[in-house]
Amino acid sequence: MKKRIGLMGGTFDPIHQAHLHIAEEAREAFQLDEVRFIPAAQPPHKLGRKIASATQRIKMVELAIAGNSYFVLDLLEMERKGPSYSWLMVQEMQRKLGPEAELYFITGSDSINDLPTWSHPKELVGACQFIGTTRPEVPFDEKLLLDFFGSELRDRIHELQVPLMDISSTQIRERVAAGRSVRYLVPENVADYIEKEGLYK
């Protein structure tokens, strides 16, 4: 029997409650055996933006998912050299986990509508099912998806409606920089870690 594996990539700078909520909603709705959180390699430095190191971002993910036995930290993207493309990541994940793993890529509806512009989009959807979390203001572009992928591949792109949680990593960094509380926006142990490490100030 195949094992259903959710893949959730991101910079996670920092990871926050909306990431965790979406992962749990996807796990429950699609009966995933686990959800792998895959931190992206260090993004190019942006002038004026205070960012956490790769080690700090990994630690925050570890802290955030510690209480959920279905959530797993995966350092595949951190350990891989070269540019980061979802197609390459999915290929490597399939090799790593073997043929018994059925992969589900969790992302937002805006990314789903951009899928035709991704690297090797048809091969990607053929290798990995997609779970797109939708918001009322960004529905799936059904005509675009069906025209590009055809009905067979389109059926591998699933919609997941989740309650709106208007939280972003940018917002959290800005609140910390302004000396404001981020409790209840991130897990408590992550808030403590941000404070202890003096991040985003």
C-alpha positions in Angstrom: 0.0 0.0 0.0 1.4 3.4 -1.0 2.3 5.9 1.7 0.9 9.4 1.1 3.5 12.1 1.7 2.7 15.8 1.8 5.5 18.2 0.7 5.5 21.7 2.1 8.4 23.9 1.0 9.1 27.4 2.1 11.7 29.8 3.4 10.1 29.6 6.8 11.6 32.8 8.0 9.9 32.3 10.3 7.5 29.4 10.2 4.1 30.5 11.6 0.6 29.2 12.6 -0.8 29.5 9.0 1.9 27.1 7.7 1.0 24.6 10.4 -2.7 25.0 10.0 -2.6 24.5 6.2 -0.4 21.4 6.7 -2.8 19.9 9.2 -5.8 20.7 7.1 -4.2 19.0 4.0 -3.1 16.0 6.1 -6.6 15.4 7.4 -8.5 16.1 4.1 -6.2 13.9 2.0 -5.4 11.3 4.6 -1.6 12.0 4.4 0.6 9.7 6.4 3.0 12.5 7.0 3.8 16.1 5.9 7.4 17.0 5.2 8.5 20.5 5.9 11.3 21.4 3.4 13.1 24.6 4.2 14.5 26.4 1.1 18.2 27.0 0.9 19.2 30.5 2.0 17.6 33.0 -0.3 19.8 35.7 -1.9 20.4 38.5 0.6 18.1 41.4 0.1 19.4 44.8 1.1 17.8 46.0 4.3 16.1 42.8 5.2 17.2 41.0 8.4 17.0 37.3 7.8 17.5 34.3 9.9 20.4 31.9 9.1 19.7 28.5 7.6 20.5 26.9 11.0 18.0 29.3 12.8 15.3 28.6 10.2 15.8 24.8 10.6 15.6 25.2 14.4 12.3 27.1 14.2 10.8 24.4 12.0 11.9 21.8 14.5 10.4 23.7 17.4 7.1 24.4 15.5 6.5 20.7 14.5 7.7 19.0 17.6 4.2 18.3 19.0 2.8 16.7 15.8 4.0 13.1 15.0 2.7 13.5 11.4 5.0 16.4 10.7 8.6 15.8 9.6 11.6 18.1 8.9 13.3 17.3 5.6 16.6 19.0 4.7 16.6 17.9 1.1 16.7 21.5 -0.3 19.3 22.6 2.2 21.6 19.8 1.2 21.1 20.1 -2.5 23.5 22.2 -4.6 22.4 24.5 -7.4 19.2 26.3 -8.2 16.0 25.3 -6.5 13.3 23.9 -8.8 10.3 22.0 -7.6 10.7 19.5 -10.5 14.2 18.6 -9.3 13.1 18.5 -5.7 10.2 16.1 -6.4 12.5 13.9 -8.5 15.0 13.7 -5.7 12.3 13.1 -3.1 10.9 10.2 -5.1 14.3 8.7 -5.4 14.8 9.2 -1.6 11.4 7.8 -0.5 11.1 5.1 -3.2 8.1 3.9 -5.4 5.8 3.3 -2.4 5.6 7.0 -1.7 2.7 8.9 -3.3 3.7 12.6 -3.2 1.3 15.6 -2.6 2.8 19.1 -3.1 1.0 21.6 -0.9 0.9 25.2 -2.1 -1.4 28.2 -2.6 -4.0 28.7 -5.3 -1.9 31.6 -6.8 1.0 29.2 -7.3 -1.4 26.6 -8.8 -2.5 29.2 -11.4 1.2 29.8 -12.2 2.0 26.1 -12.6 2.2 26.3 -16.4 5.2 28.7 -16.1 7.1 26.3 -13.7 10.0 24.2 -14.9 8.7 20.9 -16.5 5.1 21.5 -15.3 3.4 18.5 -17.0 6.1 16.1 -15.8 5.8 17.6 -12.3 2.1 17.1 -12.1 2.5 13.6 -13.5 5.0 12.7 -10.8 3.3 14.5 -7.9 -0.3 15.4 -7.1 -1.0 19.0 -6.0 -3.1 20.4 -3.2 -3.9 24.0 -3.7 -5.2 25.9 -0.8 -7.8 28.4 -2.1 -8.9 31.8 -0.9 -12.1 33.4 -2.1 -10.2 36.2 -3.9 -7.8 33.7 -5.7 -9.8 30.8 -7.1 -8.4 28.2 -9.5 -8.2 29.4 -13.1 -10.1 26.3 -14.4 -9.9 27.2 -18.1 -6.2 27.8 -17.9 -5.5 24.6 -16.0 -7.7 22.4 -18.2 -6.4 24.0 -21.5 -2.8 23.5 -20.4 -2.8 20.2 -18.6 -5.8 18.3 -20.1 -8.4 16.5 -18.0 -6.1 13.6 -16.9 -3.4 15.8 -15.4 -6.0 18.4 -14.2 -7.5 15.7 -12.0 -4.2 15.5 -10.1 -4.6 19.1 -8.9 -6.9 19.3 -5.9 -8.5 22.2 -4.2 -8.5 22.6 -0.4 -10.5 25.4 1.1 -9.0 26.5 4.4 -10.2 29.1 6.8 -8.4 32.4 6.1 -5.5 33.1 8.4 -4.0 36.4 7.4 -0.5 35.8 8.7 2.8 36.2 6.8 6.4 35.8 7.6 7.0 39.4 6.4 4.4 40.7 8.8 6.0 38.8 11.7 9.5 40.1 10.9 8.1 43.6 10.8 6.3 43.2 14.1 9.5 42.0 15.8 11.5 44.9 14.3 8.9 47.3 15.7 9.1 45.7 19.1 5.6 44.2 18.9 4.4 40.8 20.1 4.2 37.8 17.8 2.7 35.5 20.3 -0.3 33.5 18.8 1.1 34.2 15.3 3.9 31.7 15.7 4.0 28.8 18.2 5.1 29.9 21.7 8.4 28.0 21.5 9.2 29.8 18.2 8.3 33.2 19.7 10.7 32.4 22.6 13.4 31.3 20.2 13.1 34.5 18.1 13.4 36.6 21.3 16.3 34.6 22.6 18.3 34.8 19.3 17.4 38.4 18.8 16.1 37.7 15.3 14.7 40.3 12.9 15.7 43.3 15.0 
